[in-house]
């Protein structure tokens, strides 16, 4: 094949034989690789067709070919590697017509062979070479995630005090925005790469994903010699990113992602998927192991394209389940996308809130080549995951004490006398290598690490109330030891077979080692305070703000609200106590609507607004079919004062007499407050009575009847 340079029309090189009439996406001619590009420039008449290429090491010179003696190899890897001229011209015409975005497909990085790296390297090289005052430059967009700081401490406006990325700054209440923020971020970088195609030499593409649940090594695109995806320059510093890669633990990552997919709330999913995400950052190491600089390494975007694909997969799971993807902070305009400057792209600037990114295909103009996990579609995953509930399971319930540093904590399975299984599990956190300006820990959420399949007897061991967990090793990202006192002891959590009932087990002999606050999303849960021999402790009381009289807890206690403050006295020292709060977080399932009433998108939850007008409009009663709803929740909004009491019988309910002196629900200072009135409707057939201790006689009360279905 002969090659023709447009600028001078000089011919050199030749090709043997015939070539497919379509434009080959990537080809090798002689010793050089060429990649197909868009071009509206007329080609010389000698060219065998209208296909225009660039040589991968000379991106500024478009070329075409005529017949000649040099050998040619067309790199046909799959159906995506053939681009005919008609498709290219359609895309070019769209861009010239000024459409808001160009649809792209995000492909697996493993499906892109080295002969096809050209367009990815060319686009990355272009945005790296944009001047620093160009807001589309690689350095400027990489800066969104870490340092130099671009946001204020609350991350709701620009500033110079904290990261903009959510929620690596650990701002209270924003953990549900981890995947939505990073979705915007991926689109931002993708748009910058597409902007390189505005010089009509490069084909546009979606940011590839690194499926690290299948591939234990880094993608070739990010490691190939002279690849533009191998490193990046760090803004404001005279150095490039570096790595210290260790091989991925694929079974570990698969288990974490599987547990994330089993979550049915947005908050729950984000709490779990971030753990797998953190572990990959740690394995790549170097700059990727540090929030401050991770986004300056181009492999960050291959990694987060996969995290976004997992988010898209979970969205499909929610559709099949008939459950929502909803947000307490649905109107939060995520920074710095909502601000101009620095955001030059209308696509993300006009859609900076989490709900706006749910329809990513229409809003952000990208799709994935597939949505599969371990070869399974979302339908297939749900069909198989149902079998995991048929037998009991044992989890380590982990709360992270310090989310600000990159670290790994290992824990053992133990009983009162022995270590049963050393280092049965570990949890990785992705933080910074420097002390934060503000040290915050809002991550009191209990995340469950499933150890069932590692037990000697997975059927009976989860029932053993003497088993618990102990942190045995704590290291920074370089393997240096960290003090164990900077960790919390995991709880043992047992899920009963064929149910969604979770039993949180706390060993009172180690009470000082647990997190003082634990929150979770489980609608049907109880806590047990246990002695070393597995018996129930008699040293636990439930404290109340309303009375000095405490309730003794000596068995299973149902967790029905956020604030449950337990006091555990020390043996022979009744004047010395430890306090611990274990609660259900209503943000998992509830939001407040524009009228100030609580609502939910979960079809199996019946929400009863604790609002006098609503209650009177419903004649102080509701009837709930147990076959339609699993749970009934009394809820309220905006820090409303509540003094709800459960009434034991109809006469006292009618007469407003003999009301308990201690409320089951009191003031809540959050966005939404709640009390789980009925944890499991099928176990609670009949009528249940609730009233306001102060305003019962004014009609502030409700009777909830759970009806048995035929």
N, C-alpha and C positions, 0 to 999 in steps of 0.2 A: 504494500500500500504506500502511496505517496502522500506526504503531508503538505498542506498549503497554509501558509501564514497569511492572515487577512491583510496585515499591514503592508507587506511587500509582495505578496503572491508568489514568493519563492518556493519551489517544490523541492522536497528532499524525502528520502525514504520511499519504500514501496511495499505492496502487500501481495501475498500469494493467494490464489483461489478467490471464491466468492464469499460474500458475507450476507447475513440475513438482511432483508430489506428494511427491517425496523432498526431504529437507533439503539445500539447496545449501550446500556447504562454505564458500564465500565469495561475497558479493554486494555490489553497490553499489546503494544506494537513495537517489535524489536525489543529493546531493553527498557522501555519507558511505559508508565501507566497513564491512561487518559480517562477522563470522566466527562460524561455528557452534560451539557449546560443548555440553558435557554438563551436564544439569541434572535433578535429581530433584524440583525444585519444581513443583507443579501450575501450568499456565499459565492465564491468564484465558480464559473461555469465548468471548470475542470473537475470539481468535486463530484464524487459518485452519487451523493445524495445530499439532503439538507441538514445532515447531522453535524452539530458543532461541538467541539471538545476543548478541554484545556488539559495540558500536561500537568500532572500533580505537583511537580516542582517548579512550574512556570505559570502560575495562575493568571497572569496579566495578558496572556497571548492566546486568543481563541484560534482554533485550527480546524481544518476539515481534511478529508483524505480522498485520494484517487487510487486507482489500481497500480500495483508495483510489486517488487519481489520480496519485501520484508514480511516475516511471519506475523500473524495477528492471532490473539487469543481473546475471545469475548467471554467475560466473566459472568456466566449465567448461573446465579446461585439459587434463585427462586423466581416466582412470578413477578416480584417487585423489581427485579433487576433489568426488566425490559421496559423502556419508555419509548413509545412511538411519538412521532413528531406532532400528531394531532393533540395528544394529551399535553405535551409541553407547550404548544401554542395556546391551548385553552387556559392553562395556568398563567402564561405570560399576559394574555389578554385581560384576565381578571385583575392582575396587578396593575396593568396600565389603565384599567377602568376605575381604579381607586377603591376597590372593595375593602371593607374594614379588616378582613383577615382571610388568609389562604388556608384551606383545609389541608392538614398533614396527618400522616400516620406514624405513630411511634412504634418502632420495631425493636425486637430483641437485639441487643448488641452482639450476641453470639451468632446471629444470622448474617452479620455484616463481615465479610472476609476482607483481608488486607488490600485486595485489589479494588475494593469499593470504599476505602477510607477517604478518597480524594475530596468529595464534596463536604464531608464533615470536617476535615482538616482545613479546607479552604475557608469555610464559613467561620470556624473558630479563629483562624489566623486573622481574618478580616476584622472581627470585632475586638480582638486583642490589640490590633493596630489602630483602632479608632483613637483619636486624640483624647486626652484625659478630660477635656471640657465637653466631650460628646457623651450625653447621658445614656447612650446605647452601648458604651464600651464595656468590655468584659469586666474590667476592674470596678467600674462604677456599679454595675449590677451585682457583682460578687459582694460588694460592700454592704448590700441590703441586709445580709444575714448576720454579720459579725462586726468587726472593727474596721475602721473607726466608727464609733457609735453614731447612729443616725436618729435615734428616737429619745423621747423623754422616759422617765422611770415607769410611767403607767402605760407606755407604748400606744397611746391614743393620739399622739401628735409628734412632729419632728423635733429633734433636739440632739444633744451630744452626751447623753448620760447613760444610755443602755442600748442593747440590741433592739432591732425592729422585729426579728424573727420570733414567732410564737411557737411554743411558749418557753423558749430557752431562758428567758428572763424571769421565769417562775412568777409571773404576775397572777395574783389570786383570781380565780374564776375563768381563766382563758385557756385552760388545757384542751377544751373541745375544739379550739381553733388551730391545733397543730397541723392537721392535714389540709384544711382550707387555706391557711397562710402559705404553706409550701406548694399547694396547687397553683396559686397566683404566681409564686416565685418561679416555678418551672415554666409557666406561660411567658413570664417576663424574659427569661433567658432564651426561650424558643423564639420569641418575637425579635430579639436582637439578632439571633442567627439567621432568621428569615430576612431581616433587614439587609444582610449581606447579599441576598439574592436580588436586591433592588438594582445592583449593577447586573445586567441580565446575563451574567456568566454562570451563575450557580443554580443548580436545581434546589428547591426548598425541601426540607425534611423535618420530621418531628424528632425531638431529642430521644435517642435510643434508651432502652431500659436495660439494666443489669439485673437479671432474675437470680438473685443470690439465694433463693430457696432451691435452685437447681445447679448453679455454677459456683464452685468453691474458689475459683481463681478470678482475678480481675479480668475484665474484657480486653481483648487485644487492642481495640481502639484506644484504650487508656494507657496501654503499656508498650505499644509498638514503637520501635526506634524512630525518632523524629516526629512522633505524633504530637499534634497540637493539644491533644487531650491528656497528655502525660503530666503536665504541670502548668501552673499559672503564676503570674507576678502578683505579689501581695501589695495592695495599695498603700502608699506612704512608706514602704520599706524597700530597701535595696536587696531583695531576695525573692526567690521563687518558692513555691510549695515543695514539700518533700513527703515521702511515705516510708512506713516501716511495716509492710504488709505481713500478716500471719494468716495462714490458711483458714477459711471460714469453717465453722462447725455447722454443717448443713442440718443435721437432725435437730439441733438446738433451735436454729432459726425457724425451721418448719413448725416445730411445736409452738413457738411464740406466735407465729402468724396464724396458725390454726386456732389458738385460743383467742386471738384478736377477732377472727372471723366469727367466732361463736358469740361474741357480744352483740346485744340487740339495742344498745343505746349509743349515741354519738360520743358521749363523754367516755363511756367504757371502751369503745373501739380505739379512741385516741390514746387512752392510757396504756393500752396493750400494744398497739402497733409501734409506738415510740420505743418500746423495749427492744424489739427486733432491729429497728432502725439504729438505735444507739450501739448495738453490738457490732453492726457492720462498720460504723464510723471507727469503733475501737480496733477492729481487725485491720482496716486499711492503715490506721495509725498515722503518725506524723502530723501534718497539718489537718488531715481529716479527723483526727481525734481531738480537735480543739475547736469549740464553737467559734472562737474569735476569727479563725482563718480557714475553716473547712471549705467554705464556698469558693475560695480562690483556687482550689484543686478541681479541674474540670470533671473528674470522676464523681464529684458531688452530684452532678446533674444526671448522670447515668443511674446513680443510686436513688436519687429522689424521683426520677421518672418511674422507677419500680415501686417506690412507696406510694406514689400517686396512682399507679395501676392497681395496687392493693386497695386503695381507697375506692377506686372505681368498682373493683370486684365486690367489696363490701356493700357498696350502694346497690348492686344487683341482688345481693343476698337479702337486703332489707326489702326490696321490692317483692321478692318471692315470699318473704315472711309476712308481708302486709304491714310492715312497721316503717316508721318515718326516719328520715335523716333530718333531725331538727336541732336547733341551737337556742340556748338561753341568750346568747349574745349575737343574735341574728342580724342586728342592725349595726354591729361594730364595724367601722370602716378601717380595715387593716392598713397599717402603714408599712413602708412609705408609698404603697401603691395608690393611695387615695390622694396623694399630693403632687402638684406640679409647680416647680420642680420638686423632686428629681425624676418623676416618672414621665417618660416621653411617649408612652403607648396608651392610646385611648382604650384599648381592649381591657386592660387591667384597671386603669384609672376609673373607668365608668362602671366597673363591677367589683368593688373592693370588699363587699360583704360576703360572708360564708354561703348563704343560700343562693347567691347569684352564680356561684361556681358549680352548683350541683349538675346542671345541664352543660357539662363541659364541651360536648360535641357542638352544640349550637352557639354557646357563648364564647368559647375559646378556640373552636375550630380545630380540634384534634381528636383522633381516635387511637385505639390500640389495635395491633394486628391480631391480638386475641386476649381474652380474659379467662385464663386458666390458672389453676393452682394445683401443682402436682398432677397435671394432666386432667384435672376435673373442672367442669363448668360449675358455676354457682349452684345450679339445680342438683348436679351430682354430688357436690360437697355437702349440701344440706341433707340429701338422702342418706349419705354415709355417716354424717356427724350425729344423727339421731341415735345411733347405737352406743355412743359414748355416755348416754344418760341412763342406760339400762343397768349399769353396775355402779357400786359406790366409788367415789374418787377422793383422793387426798391431795391437798394443795398446801404449798407454803404461801401464806398471805404476807406479802412483802410491802413495807412502807420505807421510802428512801429518806434518810435523815438529811443528807447533803446532796442536792441536785446541782450544785454549782461547780463541781469538779468532775473530771473524767475519771472513772474508777470502776472496779469490779469487786463485788462482795460475794464470797462463797459461803454456803451454809450446809451443815450436817443434819441428818436425821438422828435424833437421840431419844432416850427415855431417861428415867431418873438416875440410872446407874451406868449406862453404856452408850457409846456411839454406835448406832446401828448401821448407817451408811454415810461414810465421810464424803464431803463435797458432793452431795446428791444434786445440787443445783447451784446456779450463780446468776446474778443480775448485773448488767453493765449500765452505767450512766454516762451520758455524753455531756461534758461540761467544758470548763475553761482550765487553762494552765495557770491562770493568774487569779488573785483574790478579786471577787466582784466588788463594785462600788457599793452595792447594797446586797447584803446576804439575805435572801428570802427562801423560805421553804414552805410552799403551799401544797406540796404533794403528799397529803395525808391519805390519798386514795389507796386502798388495799388492792394490790394486783396479785392475781393467783397464778402460782407457778405449779403446774401439774407434775406430781412425782409418782402417780399411781403405777405406771408401767415399770418403774424401777424397784418397786417393792417386792419382797420375797414372796408374799401372798397378796396379790392385788385385790382379792375378794374380801379378806377378813382384816388385813392390816389397817385400812382406813377407819375401821370401827374402834381401833385401840386408842382409848383416851389417855394413855400414858405417853404416847408419841408426841414429840414436839421438835422444833428446829432451833439450831444455834449457829450464829455466824462464827466461822472458824478462821477466815482469812479476809483481809481487806487491803486492796492494792490500788495504786494510781495507774494511769495508762501505760507507764513505763515499767510496771512490775515492782515499784518500790512500796514497802509496807506502809499502811496508814493505820492510825489508832482505831481499835475495835470499838472504843466508846463513841466513835462518830457514826455508828450504825444502830439500827433498831433490830431487836429480835423479831424474826418472822412468827406470825401466829400459825397454828395448825388449823386448816379449814377442811371440813369433811362435808361432801355433798352426798345426800342420801340417794340411794338408787331409785330410778324411775320418778324422780321429783326434781324441782328446782329449789329445794330447801338446802340452805347452806348453814353449817354449824361452825361458828368461830370459837376455837378453843384457846383459852388463855390460862397459862400456868401461873398460879399466884406466887409460887416460890421465886419466880423471876420477873415479877411485875415491874420492877424498876427499869428493866431492859427494853420493854415494849414502847412503841410510839405513844405519847400521851393522847393523841387524837388519831382515830381511824375512821375513814368514810368509805362507803361502797355503794353499788347500784343494785343490790339484790333486794327484790321486793319481799322475798320470803326467807328470812334469816333469823337465827337465834345466836346468843352468845352463852358459852359455858365457862365458868371460872373453876378451875380444877386443881386439886392437890396432886403431888407427884405420883400417887398410886391410882390416879384417874377418878377418884371420888370428888363430889362437889364440895367446894370450900364453903365454910360458914363465916367467913370474914369479909364478905362483900355486901355493900349496901348501895342502893340507888339514891342519890342525893337530889334535893329539890330546892329551887330558889324561893318557893312559896312557903315552906314550912321547915322547921327544924327536925321534924319527924322523918326518918329515913326508912325506906323499905328494904328489908333483908332479902338478898338474892341467894338461894341455895339450890338452884336447878336451872333448866334452860330458861333464858329470858328473851322474849321476842324483840327484835329491833324494828321499831315502827316509825322512828323519827330521827332527825339529825342529832339532837342533843340528848344523850343518855350518859350522865356523869356518874361513874361508879367509884366508890371509895373502898379501898382494900387496906385493912389494918394489918400491921405486922404482928406476928405471934408474940404473946406476952408483952406487947407494947401498944395498947389500945389508943394511946395518944399520938402515935406515929402512923401516918397513912400515906398511900400513894393514890392519886386520882388518874382515871383514864376515861376517855370519852369514845364510845363506839356508836356510829350512827349511819342511817340511810341518807344519802344526799338526794334531795328532791330535784336538783338540777339534771339528774340523769333522765328523768321522764317528763318533767313539767315545765311549762313556760307561762308567762302572764300575757294575756292579749291586750289590745289597745284600750279596752274598757276596764282593765284592771282585774279581770277574772282569770283564775288559773285554767289552763287547758292542756291537753296532751294530744299527740298524734298517734299514740299507741292504742290500737283498737281493742286490746284485751284489758285495758285499765278504765275503770269508771271513776271520773273525777267529780267530787261534790264540792263546789265552791262554798267556803265558810263565809257566806254573805247573806245577811238577813233578808234582803229583797229576793234573792234567788231561792232561799229556803221557803219563804212564804209563797212564792209563785208556784212552788212544787208541793204545797200543802204539807210541808214538814215531813215528807216521806219520799223515799225512792225505792223502786223494786228492781233488783238486779238478777237476771237469769245467769245461773252459774255456768251454763254452757257457752255463754257469750263473753263473759268477763271473768278474768282470773283474780283481779284485785280491785278493791275500792279504796280510794284515797280522798280524805278530806284535805282541802288545800286552800291557801289564801295568798295574797300578793302584797308587795311593798311594805314589809315590816309590820303588818297589821298585828294588833294586840289580840291574842287568843287565850282563852282559858277553858279549853274543851275538856270535859270529863266524860268518861264512859259510865253509863247508868245501868245498873244491874237488872232492873225489871221495869215493866210497863207502868205500874202504879207510881213508882218514884219518878219516872219519866213524865207521866201526865201531870203529877202534882208538883214537880220540881223540888222534891224533898230527898233527904239523905244523900245529897250529892257529895262526892269525894272531895276532901279538902285539898287534894293535890291534882292539878291539871295534867292531862296526858300531853298537852301541847301548849306552849307559851310563846312569848314574843320571838319572832324570827327576824333578823336584820338583813337577810338576803333578799334576792329578787323574788323568790317564791318559797313559801313554807308549806310543810305538809305533815300529815299524820296518816299512816297506813291503817285505816279502820278495819279492813278485811284483808289479811295477807293471802289467803287462799280460799276462794269462794266455795270450792267443792268440800272443804272441811268445815264450812261455817254456815250451813243451811239454817235458816231461821231469821229472826229479827234482832237487830242490834241497835242500841239506843245511845245517842250522844247529845250533849247539851252544853251550853255556856254556863259556867258556874255562876257568873254574875248576872246574866240576862236571860236565863231560862224562862222566867215568868213572862217575859216580853215576846216569847215565841222563838227565841234563838236556840232551836234544838231540831234534831232530825232523827227519824227512824229509818234504818236501812234494812230492808228485807231481801235476803238472798234466797232465790227460788230454785228449787231442784228441778232440773229439766227431765222430761220423759226419757 
